[in-house]
Amino acid sequence: MPFAVSVASLVVLPLATAWAAEIPFERAPINYLTATPDDPVARLQAKLKAGTEVLRHDGRTGYLRSVLSALEIPISSQVLVFSKTSFQRTRIAPETPRAIYFNDDVYVGFVQGSEVLEFSAADPALGGTFYLLEQDRHSKPSFQRQTHDCLQCHASARTQDVPGHLVRSVYPDASGQPAFNAGTFSTSHESPLRERWGGWYVTGTHGTQVHMGNALVTDREHPEKLDLRAGANLLDLSKRFDTSAYLAPGSDIVALMVLEHQVKLHNLITLANYQARLAVESAREINRALGEPEDFMSESTARRINGPVEELVRYMLFLDEAPLSGPVRGTSTFAADFAARGPRDGRGRSLRDFDLNTRMFRYPCSYLIYSRAFDALPAAARDRAYLRLWEVLSGKDRGAAFERRTPEERAAILEILRATKPGLPDYWKAGN
């Protein structure tokens, strides 16, 4: 519910791959509905309960500023969506957009005049977890976990059939209502710019490239004829709405690009996690019945694990990233704030360094390889991910599927990870 950018009902469909099937995440071994979360919001709640953390309330944005500080989410990450595509759609319009703030693990939603703040987190074991925090001043503010309502939009084919996150691009009219008859797009770094950010504000420059942001449908009979030039290279939103109601004045284009990248990657990590746990659990039962060793892995079990991992590795390496045809620059300090978080190797290189001329990152391997969610992958899935990454980066796998990564790029990424990523297998060491 908090971060649904559609009004679709719950749909759980098999993915169009040999290893995929309906994912029973409400049952063992996942137990999504009953398991105790261990995401950053849950951890903050534990600190509030213990009295080691305090949230401060202000009359303008409630607990927003305080909670962003507690979760270490930069204000520069602010992006603004004005389409009526969430459960608070009656409060959202071009004049009163919803603000989203995020870091590597948590997304926070703020709507003017709302009784609640919205939270979507990446839990290492459960995937997307959702919370609300009442905006009225309380002596003991408390996050309330949300499940069934949120999963109507946050556990569908658009989220890889796991509890997760999504970014949608729509054709919005002057009220923010999407023209659904024109279709919508679920966007990521694989999407061409011209399909991105419909119903969102976008501030920054991007040359002659176009996107759907900042524009409104003027012809309801032909909403797909959106004037993409009308919202191009916008630097100032103050003529569109009262920006003083928000913590920042813009909706940075670079922040939007990063948001889209990591939303889908969080879902792919969760998918690989779930499928591996389900495959191992099923294999144990079969092995007991057949008298095989408990840890015996059949070819079918390996396929269930390796299929999602291969998809994960491809996405982590940006193999299908839509190219940029010119420079992209934001309007806030987000790019600098993001890159400053490192880590860096001895030559000062980081996976968080931007390119923003022909692609998003200078060294195309996702920074979420450092995340708790990646580290929490079941051993079989994590080992497979490390193996496939090493095969590609070391040049052992020179297949056509990975030819987009040049030898120079592979070598640089490999060197950065060797210097900055704890827990790499021994065969990653130089000379192996």
C-alpha positions in Angstrom: 0.0 0.0 0.0 2.6 2.7 0.9 4.5 2.6 -2.4 2.0 1.3 -4.9 2.0 3.4 -8.0 -0.9 1.6 -9.5 -4.4 0.6 -8.4 -4.1 -3.0 -9.6 -5.5 -5.8 -7.5 -3.4 -8.7 -6.2 -2.1 -10.8 -9.0 0.3 -13.7 -8.6 1.2 -15.2 -11.9 3.9 -17.6 -12.9 6.9 -16.0 -14.6 7.7 -17.0 -18.1 10.8 -19.0 -17.2 11.4 -22.7 -16.7 12.2 -22.4 -13.0 9.4 -20.1 -12.0 6.2 -20.9 -10.3 3.7 -19.3 -7.9 5.6 -18.3 -4.8 3.8 -19.3 -1.5 5.7 -16.7 0.6 3.0 -16.7 3.3 4.0 -20.3 4.3 7.2 -21.9 5.5 10.0 -21.5 4.9 9.3 -17.8 4.1 6.4 -17.1 6.6 6.2 -13.5 5.3 3.1 -12.6 7.3 4.3 -13.8 10.7 8.1 -13.7 10.7 9.7 -10.9 12.7 11.3 -8.3 10.3 14.9 -7.2 10.7 14.8 -4.2 8.3 16.0 -0.7 9.2 12.5 0.4 10.2 12.0 -2.5 12.5 15.4 -1.8 14.0 14.5 1.9 14.5 11.3 0.8 16.2 13.3 -1.4 18.6 15.4 1.7 19.5 12.3 3.8 20.1 10.8 1.1 22.3 14.1 0.8 24.3 14.3 4.6 24.6 17.7 4.8 22.9 16.2 6.8 20.0 13.7 9.7 20.0 11.7 11.1 17.1 11.1 14.8 17.1 7.9 16.3 15.7 7.6 19.6 13.9 4.4 21.5 12.8 5.2 21.5 9.1 6.2 18.0 8.2 5.5 16.0 11.4 8.1 13.3 12.0 9.5 13.4 8.5 12.7 15.3 9.1 13.5 13.4 12.3 12.8 10.0 10.8 15.0 10.7 7.7 17.8 11.6 10.0 17.3 8.5 12.2 17.3 6.2 9.1 20.2 8.1 7.5 18.2 9.1 4.4 19.5 12.3 2.6 17.0 15.0 1.9 18.7 15.4 -1.5 17.1 12.1 -2.5 13.7 13.7 -2.7 11.6 12.9 -5.8 8.1 13.9 -6.4 5.2 12.0 -7.9 1.9 13.7 -8.7 -0.1 11.0 -10.3 -3.1 9.6 -8.3 -1.6 6.1 -8.1 -1.3 5.3 -4.4 -3.7 4.6 -1.5 -3.5 8.3 -0.7 -4.5 9.3 -4.2 -7.2 11.7 -3.0 -4.6 13.9 -1.4 -2.2 13.8 -4.4 -2.3 16.1 -7.4 0.0 18.2 -9.5 -0.4 20.9 -6.9 0.3 18.6 -4.0 2.7 15.8 -5.1 3.8 13.0 -2.9 7.5 13.2 -1.9 9.7 10.1 -1.7 13.0 9.9 0.1 15.3 6.9 0.0 18.7 5.3 0.7 19.9 1.9 -0.2 17.5 0.1 2.1 14.4 2.2 2.9 11.9 4.4 1.0 9.8 7.0 2.9 6.7 8.7 1.5 5.3 12.0 2.6 1.9 13.4 1.5 0.8 16.9 2.5 -2.0 16.9 5.1 -1.8 13.1 5.6 -2.3 11.4 8.9 0.6 9.0 8.2 4.1 8.7 6.8 4.7 5.6 4.5 7.6 3.3 4.7 8.9 0.6 2.4 12.0 -1.3 3.5 14.2 -4.0 2.1 14.3 -6.8 4.7 17.2 -9.2 4.2 15.0 -12.3 4.6 11.5 -11.1 3.8 12.0 -8.7 0.9 9.7 -5.6 0.8 8.2 -4.8 4.2 5.8 -1.9 4.7 4.9 0.4 7.6 2.9 3.4 8.5 3.7 6.1 11.2 1.0 8.3 12.5 1.8 12.0 12.0 0.0 13.2 15.1 2.4 14.1 17.9 2.8 11.1 20.3 4.8 10.6 23.4 5.8 7.2 22.0 5.5 7.2 18.2 5.3 3.7 16.8 5.7 2.2 13.3 2.8 -0.2 12.4 3.6 -3.0 10.0 1.3 -3.4 7.0 0.7 -6.6 5.1 -2.4 -7.6 3.2 -3.5 -4.2 2.0 0.0 -3.3 0.7 0.4 -6.6 -1.0 -2.5 -5.9 -3.3 0.0 -3.8 -5.4 3.3 -4.9 -3.9 3.2 -8.6 -4.6 2.4 -9.0 -8.3 4.0 -9.7 -11.6 5.3 -6.1 -11.6 7.4 -6.9 -8.5 8.6 -10.3 -9.7 5.8 -12.0 -7.7 7.5 -11.2 -4.4 6.7 -8.6 -1.8 8.6 -5.7 -3.3 8.7 -2.3 -4.7 7.8 -0.7 -8.1 8.1 2.6 -10.0 5.3 3.3 -12.5 5.1 5.7 -15.4 1.6 6.8 -16.5 -0.2 9.3 -18.7 -1.6 11.8 -16.2 -4.3 14.4 -16.8 -4.4 17.9 -15.1 -5.8 16.4 -11.9 -3.1 13.7 -11.8 -5.5 10.9 -12.7 -3.8 8.4 -15.1 -5.3 7.6 -18.4 -5.1 3.9 -18.0 -6.5 3.2 -21.5 -3.1 4.5 -22.8 -1.2 1.9 -20.8 1.5 2.2 -18.1 5.1 1.3 -17.8 7.0 -0.3 -14.9 10.4 1.4 -15.2 14.0 0.5 -14.3 17.4 1.3 -15.7 16.4 -0.9 -18.7 13.6 1.5 -19.7 14.3 4.1 -22.5 14.0 7.6 -21.1 11.0 8.3 -23.3 8.9 5.8 -21.2 10.0 7.1 -17.8 8.5 9.3 -15.2 5.0 9.9 -16.5 3.2 11.4 -13.4 6.4 12.5 -11.8 8.2 15.8 -11.5 11.7 15.7 -12.9 14.3 18.5 -12.4 17.6 18.5 -14.2 19.0 18.7 -17.7 19.2 15.9 -20.3 19.8 17.6 -23.6 17.7 16.5 -26.5 16.6 13.3 -24.8 13.0 13.3 -23.7 11.0 11.7 -20.9 7.4 11.7 -19.8 7.9 13.7 -16.6 6.4 17.1 -15.9 3.8 16.7 -18.7 0.0 16.5 -18.6 -2.4 14.8 -20.9 -4.4 17.4 -22.9 -6.3 15.1 -25.2 -8.2 12.4 -23.2 -9.1 10.7 -26.5 -5.5 10.3 -27.4 -3.5 10.4 -24.1 -0.5 8.7 -25.7 0.1 12.0 -27.6 1.8 13.5 -24.6 4.0 16.4 -25.4 7.3 15.1 -24.2 9.1 18.4 -25.0 6.9 20.3 -22.6 8.6 18.8 -19.5 12.1 18.7 -20.8 15.1 20.2 -19.0 13.0 21.7 -16.2 15.1 23.3 -13.4 12.5 25.0 -11.3 9.2 23.7 -10.0 8.1 26.8 -8.1 5.7 27.8 -10.9 4.0 24.4 -10.7 3.2 24.3 -7.0 4.3 25.6 -3.6 7.7 24.0 -3.2 8.1 25.4 0.4 5.8 22.7 1.6 8.6 20.2 1.0 12.1 19.7 2.5 13.7 20.3 -0.9 12.6 22.3 -4.0 13.2 19.7 -6.7 12.8 16.2 -7.9 16.3 15.3 -9.0 16.6 13.3 -12.3 19.7 11.4 -11.0 17.9 10.4 -7.8 15.0 9.1 -10.0 17.4 7.0 -12.1 19.0 5.5 -9.0 15.5 4.9 -7.5 14.4 2.9 -10.6 17.6 0.9 -10.6 17.5 -0.3 -7.0 13.7 -0.9 -6.8 13.9 -3.7 -9.4 17.2 -5.0 -8.0 15.7 -5.3 -4.5 12.9 -7.4 -6.0 15.4 -9.6 -7.9 17.4 -10.2 -4.7 14.2 -11.2 -2.9 13.2 -13.5 -5.8 16.6 -15.3 -5.7 16.3 -15.5 -1.9 12.8 -17.0 -1.9 13.4 -19.4 -4.8 16.6 -20.8 -3.2 14.9 -21.3 0.2 11.9 -23.0 -1.3 14.1 -25.2 -3.5 16.3 -26.3 -0.6 13.3 -27.0 1.5 11.6 -29.0 -1.2 14.9 -30.9 -1.9 15.2 -31.9 1.7 11.8 -33.5 1.7 12.5 -35.3 -1.6 15.9 -36.5 -0.4 14.4 -37.9 2.8 11.8 -39.8 0.8 14.4 -41.2 -1.6 17.0 -41.9 1.1 19.5 -39.4 -0.4 21.8 -37.3 1.7 20.0 -34.2 3.1 22.2 -31.8 1.2 22.1 -33.6 -2.2 21.2 -31.2 -5.0 19.5 -32.5 -8.1 19.6 -30.8 -11.4 16.1 -29.6 -11.0 16.9 -28.0 -7.6 20.0 -26.4 -9.1 17.8 -24.9 -11.9 15.4 -23.4 -9.5 18.3 -21.7 -7.7 20.4 -20.8 -10.7 17.7 -19.3 -12.9 16.8 -16.3 -10.6 20.5 -15.8 -9.8 21.4 -15.5 -13.5 18.7 -12.9 -13.9 20.0 -11.1 -10.8 23.6 -11.1 -12.1 22.6 -9.8 -15.5 20.7 -6.9 -13.9 23.6 -6.2 -11.4 25.9 -5.8 -14.4 23.6 -3.4 -16.3 23.6 -5.6 -19.3 20.3 -4.3 -20.6 20.7 -0.7 -19.5 19.1 1.8 -21.8 21.9 4.0 -23.1 22.0 7.8 -22.6 22.6 9.8 -25.8 23.9 12.8 -23.9 24.8 14.2 -20.4 22.3 14.1 -17.6 22.7 16.4 -14.6 20.5 16.9 -11.5 19.5 20.0 -9.6 20.4 18.9 -6.0 23.5 17.5 -4.2 22.2 14.0 -4.6 24.8 12.7 -7.0 27.7 14.0 -4.8 26.0 12.7 -1.6 25.4 9.3 -3.1 29.0 8.9 -4.5 30.5 10.1 -1.2 29.2 7.0 0.6 31.9 4.8 -1.1 33.5 2.4 -0.3 36.6 3.1 -2.5 39.6 1.1 -3.5 43.2 2.2 -3.3 42.9 4.1 -6.5 39.9 6.0 -5.3 37.4 4.1 -7.5 33.9 3.2 -6.3 30.8 1.4 -7.7 28.9 4.5 -6.7 30.8 6.8 -9.1 28.5 8.1 -11.8 29.1 8.4 -15.5 25.8 10.1 -16.6 27.0 10.7 -20.1 26.4 7.4 -21.9 25.1 5.4 -18.9 24.4 5.7 -15.3 27.5 4.4 -13.5 31.2 4.6 -14.4 31.8 1.0 -13.2 28.6 -0.9 -14.1 28.1 -3.3 -11.2 25.4 -2.5 -8.7 26.4 -1.0 -5.3 23.7 -3.2 -3.8 26.3 -6.0 -3.8 27.3 -4.4 -0.4 23.7 -4.6 1.0 22.5 -6.8 3.8 19.9 -8.2 1.4 22.6 -9.5 -0.9 24.7 -10.9 1.9 21.6 -12.6 3.3 21.0 -14.7 0.2 20.9 -18.4 1.0 24.4 -20.0 0.6 23.5 -21.8 -2.6 22.2 -18.6 -4.3 25.0 -16.4 -2.9 27.7 -18.9 -3.9 26.2 -19.1 -7.4 26.0 -15.3 -7.7 29.7 -14.9 -6.7 30.7 -17.6 -9.2 28.8 -16.1 -12.1 30.1 -12.6 -11.3 33.7 -13.9 -11.1 33.3 -15.9 -14.4 32.2 -12.7 -16.2 34.5 -10.2 -14.5 37.6 -12.4 -14.8 36.9 -13.0 -18.5 36.3 -16.7 -18.1 32.8 -16.2 -19.5 33.2 -14.4 -22.8 29.7 -15.4 -24.1 27.6 -13.0 -26.2 25.2 -12.5 -23.3 27.9 -10.5 -21.4 29.8 -8.9 -24.3 28.5 -5.5 -23.4 31.0 -5.3 -20.5 34.4 -4.6 -22.1 37.6 -6.2 -20.8 38.6 -2.9 -19.3 35.3 -2.5 -17.4 35.4 -6.1 -16.2 38.9 -5.7 -14.9 38.1 -2.4 -13.1 35.0 -3.8 -11.4 36.9 -6.9 -10.4 39.7 -4.9 -8.8 37.2 -2.6 -7.0 35.3 -5.6 -5.5 38.5 -7.4 -4.5 39.5 -4.2 -2.5 36.1 -3.3 -1.0 33.8 -6.3 -0.7 34.2 -8.4 2.4 33.6 -12.1 2.3 34.5 -12.8 -1.3 35.4 -16.5 -2.1 39.1 -17.3 -2.1 39.1 -17.9 -5.9 38.4 -14.2 -6.3 41.8 -13.3 -5.1 44.3 -11.9 -7.6 46.2 -14.5 -9.6 43.5 -17.1 -9.4 
